[in-house]
Amino acid sequence: MSIIPSFFSNQRSNVFDPFSLDIWDPFQGFPFSTAKETSQLANTRIDWKETPEAHIFRADLPGVKKEEVKVEVEEGRVLQISGERSRESEEKNDKWHRVERSSGKFLRRFRLPENAKMEEVKATMDNGVLTVCVPKVEQKKPEVKSIEIGGTSESSQVPQ
């Protein structure tokens, strides 16, 4: 028996075990699957770092084959990473105690800055980590012109 009554679902939680708490899903029972798809989108974690040479994206995609992932560049400097994580096959005699790994489609989009070379994007997949490298346009280094300082004595003055 739970100390806190469950108003939002028929499942009860054990308030003393932090790993057994049920998360309330406001879309539970609705005929569409938006909530499930949204949670899968949120589960695809992607890091974006900028170096002097490139923008680098890293996505943890454990159990996803590189053939199941698409990296695309769209108009307007948009990088799109999408794919599908396959569900494990079930047999009728299987009894699941806990299902925490997500499966299904995922999609993430990033608008890149003006200095991105969209035609030179490269992607690699290694040990379940997708790395996307977007090189940056080389910035012109400002030209520095040395000015010689004239005069050797106190008598030479700069015109005012």
One Martini backbone bead per residue (centre of mass of N, CA, C, O) as a GRO file, in nm:
protein
  160
    1MET     BB    1   0.097   0.036   0.021
    2SER     BB    2   0.046   0.367  -0.030
    3ILE     BB    3   0.072   0.682   0.093
    4ILE     BB    4   0.027   0.780  -0.196
    5PRO     BB    5  -0.211   0.832  -0.397
    6SER     BB    6  -0.334   0.728  -0.714
    7PHE     BB    7  -0.479   0.952  -0.950
    8PHE     BB    8  -0.349   0.880  -1.260
    9SER     BB    9  -0.347   0.566  -1.191
   10ASN     BB   10  -0.340   0.209  -1.130
   11GLN     BB   11  -0.061   0.251  -1.025
   12ARG     BB   12   0.165   0.172  -0.776
   13SER     BB   13   0.388   0.318  -0.542
   14ASN     BB   14   0.701   0.314  -0.380
   15VAL     BB   15   0.819   0.571  -0.179
   16PHE     BB   16   1.089   0.411  -0.067
   17ASP     BB   17   1.152   0.353  -0.381
   18PRO     BB   18   1.310   0.535  -0.629
   19PHE     BB   19   1.295   0.296  -0.865
   20SER     BB   20   0.954   0.259  -0.851
   21LEU     BB   21   0.861   0.512  -0.964
   22ASP     BB   22   0.609   0.656  -1.124
   23ILE     BB   23   0.541   0.823  -1.419
   24TRP     BB   24   0.354   1.073  -1.515
   25ASP     BB   25   0.126   1.062  -1.795
   26PRO     BB   26  -0.071   1.298  -1.954
   27PHE     BB   27  -0.119   1.096  -2.227
   28GLN     BB   28  -0.258   0.874  -2.101
   29GLY     BB   29  -0.510   0.724  -2.315
   30PHE     BB   30  -0.454   0.835  -2.570
   31PRO     BB   31  -0.484   0.766  -2.921
   32PHE     BB   32  -0.204   0.879  -2.933
   33SER     BB   33   0.180   0.869  -2.962
   34THR     BB   34   0.335   1.132  -2.870
   35ALA     BB   35   0.464   1.069  -2.593
   36LYS     BB   36   0.642   0.837  -2.684
   37GLU     BB   37   0.797   0.991  -2.904
   38THR     BB   38   0.905   1.218  -2.723
   39SER     BB   39   1.071   1.039  -2.529
   40GLN     BB   40   1.259   0.933  -2.754
   41LEU     BB   41   1.377   1.201  -2.838
   42ALA     BB   42   1.494   1.272  -2.550
   43ASN     BB   43   1.693   1.009  -2.538
   44THR     BB   44   1.867   1.157  -2.751
   45ARG     BB   45   2.192   1.223  -2.694
   46ILE     BB   46   2.361   1.544  -2.765
   47ASP     BB   47   2.670   1.675  -2.849
   48TRP     BB   48   2.799   2.024  -2.881
   49LYS     BB   49   3.101   2.135  -3.031
   50GLU     BB   50   3.344   2.403  -3.056
   51THR     BB   51   3.601   2.463  -3.267
   52PRO     BB   52   3.820   2.627  -3.467
   53GLU     BB   53   3.744   2.407  -3.714
   54ALA     BB   54   3.465   2.286  -3.572
   55HIS     BB   55   3.167   2.101  -3.558
   56ILE     BB   56   3.072   1.870  -3.290
   57PHE     BB   57   2.890   1.562  -3.290
   58ARG     BB   58   2.751   1.353  -3.020
   59ALA     BB   59   2.596   1.021  -3.018
   60ASP     BB   60   2.416   0.802  -2.823
   61LEU     BB   61   2.373   0.460  -2.989
   62PRO     BB   62   2.292   0.195  -2.853
   63GLY     BB   63   2.231  -0.075  -3.075
   64VAL     BB   64   2.293   0.093  -3.333
   65LYS     BB   65   2.316   0.089  -3.660
   66LYS     BB   66   2.440   0.263  -3.928
   67GLU     BB   67   2.191   0.178  -4.114
   68GLU     BB   68   1.978   0.325  -3.892
   69VAL     BB   69   2.123   0.596  -3.979
   70LYS     BB   70   2.067   0.952  -4.043
   71VAL     BB   71   2.250   1.206  -4.225
   72GLU     BB   72   2.143   1.546  -4.280
   73VAL     BB   73   2.122   1.820  -4.518
   74GLU     BB   74   1.962   2.121  -4.515
   75GLU     BB   75   1.819   2.387  -4.576
   76GLY     BB   76   1.944   2.637  -4.373
   77ARG     BB   77   2.156   2.487  -4.197
   78VAL     BB   78   2.048   2.177  -4.143
   79LEU     BB   79   2.089   1.925  -3.906
   80GLN     BB   80   2.003   1.572  -3.941
   81ILE     BB   81   1.917   1.319  -3.696
   82SER     BB   82   1.825   0.977  -3.769
   83GLY     BB   83   1.614   0.688  -3.665
   84GLU     BB   84   1.614   0.332  -3.549
   85ARG     BB   85   1.518   0.141  -3.272
   86SER     BB   86   1.498  -0.175  -3.219
   87ARG     BB   87   1.299  -0.425  -3.119
   88GLU     BB   88   1.274  -0.681  -2.927
   89SER     BB   89   1.199  -0.994  -2.941
   90GLU     BB   90   0.901  -1.178  -2.868
   91GLU     BB   91   0.775  -1.418  -2.652
   92LYS     BB   92   0.510  -1.577  -2.501
   93ASN     BB   93   0.695  -1.682  -2.242
   94ASP     BB   94   0.765  -1.407  -2.165
   95LYS     BB   95   0.879  -1.218  -1.868
   96TRP     BB   96   0.858  -0.893  -1.775
   97HIS     BB   97   0.999  -0.672  -1.526
   98ARG     BB   98   1.168  -0.461  -1.714
   99VAL     BB   99   1.141  -0.153  -1.923
  100GLU     BB  100   1.397   0.096  -2.029
  101ARG     BB  101   1.453   0.059  -2.314
  102SER     BB  102   1.438   0.217  -2.602
  103SER     BB  103   1.218   0.238  -2.889
  104GLY     BB  104   1.245   0.365  -3.212
  105LYS     BB  105   1.218   0.676  -3.316
  106PHE     BB  106   1.451   0.939  -3.414
  107LEU     BB  107   1.499   1.312  -3.381
  108ARG     BB  108   1.739   1.565  -3.482
  109ARG     BB  109   1.785   1.930  -3.488
  110PHE     BB  110   2.027   2.172  -3.640
  111ARG     BB  111   2.124   2.501  -3.642
  112LEU     BB  112   2.368   2.644  -3.822
  113PRO     BB  113   2.606   2.848  -3.869
  114GLU     BB  114   2.757   3.043  -4.113
  115ASN     BB  115   3.053   2.886  -4.073
  116ALA     BB  116   2.943   2.637  -4.220
  117LYS     BB  117   3.039   2.346  -4.411
  118MET     BB  118   2.794   2.171  -4.566
  119GLU     BB  119   2.970   2.009  -4.799
  120GLU     BB  120   3.179   1.872  -4.545
  121VAL     BB  121   3.027   1.649  -4.410
  122LYS     BB  122   3.100   1.410  -4.144
  123ALA     BB  123   3.054   1.051  -4.057
  124THR     BB  124   3.073   0.838  -3.759
  125MET     BB  125   3.084   0.491  -3.627
  126ASP     BB  126   3.164   0.402  -3.273
  127ASN     BB  127   3.053   0.214  -3.030
  128GLY     BB  128   2.763   0.380  -3.041
  129VAL     BB  129   2.906   0.646  -3.168
  130LEU     BB  130   2.815   0.943  -3.310
  131THR     BB  131   3.010   1.139  -3.548
  132VAL     BB  132   2.987   1.487  -3.636
  133CYS     BB  133   3.155   1.685  -3.890
  134VAL     BB  134   3.169   2.050  -3.917
  135PRO     BB  135   3.321   2.257  -4.090
  136LYS     BB  136   3.487   2.563  -4.102
  137VAL     BB  137   3.530   2.866  -4.203
  138GLU     BB  138   3.786   3.044  -4.281
  139GLN     BB  139   3.932   3.299  -4.122
  140LYS     BB  140   4.048   3.595  -4.167
  141LYS     BB  141   4.332   3.731  -4.097
  142PRO     BB  142   4.443   4.003  -3.982
  143GLU     BB  143   4.624   4.252  -4.096
  144VAL     BB  144   4.958   4.330  -4.002
  145LYS     BB  145   5.111   4.651  -3.970
  146SER     BB  146   5.410   4.783  -3.944
  147ILE     BB  147   5.537   5.066  -3.766
  148GLU     BB  148   5.769   5.292  -3.796
  149ILE     BB  149   5.981   5.451  -3.570
  150GLY     BB  150   6.081   5.766  -3.556
  151GLY     BB  151   6.355   5.888  -3.427
  152THR     BB  152   6.649   5.971  -3.204
  153SER     BB  153   6.558   6.239  -3.074
  154GLU     BB  154   6.420   6.509  -2.902
  155SER     BB  155   6.395   6.709  -3.155
  156SER     BB  156   6.204   6.520  -3.276
  157GLN     BB  157   5.877   6.581  -3.398
  158VAL     BB  158   5.545   6.559  -3.399
  159PRO     BB  159   5.301   6.673  -3.567
  160GLN     BB  160   5.004   6.872  -3.462
   0.00000   0.00000   0.00000
